């Protein structure tokens, strides 16, 4: 699922920003820092959560935290004017947490468009 690491959204929560950057550093992505706000990332799930399946058509899905525990997505005003959905809690925004046990991969390269073999 194509999304954006949106550290500016949580910039007032310094702990989450530091935790996310530390997580990237722990996997060898030492070049990621607070300057990498709005960075595109691709997350592949073992099983896509139902609510995130409903967001697959979006141009933008924000990730606000990544840690050893999992990935937190922030959903806000994500339906088009032609769509409607009813939630139990009647909130226009909220988070979806996906545990790391349900994540296959996270990359900063995006989807493979094609492979070209040259000789």
Number of C-alpha atoms within 10 A of each C-alpha: 17 19 20 21 22 22 26 15 15 14 15 10 11 11 12 17 22 18 15 23 22 19 18 17 14 12 8 10 13 12 10 16 16 13 10 14 15 15 15 19 18 17 18 15 17 11 12 14 13 8 10 15 11 13 15 13 12 12 10 14 22 22 26 21 23 24 18 13 11 14 20 17 21 17 19 13 9 17 15 9 6 5 7 7 7 7 7 5 6 8 10 11 10 10 13 14 15 19 15 16 12 15 16 11 11 15 12 14 9 14 13 6 6 6 6 5 5 4 2
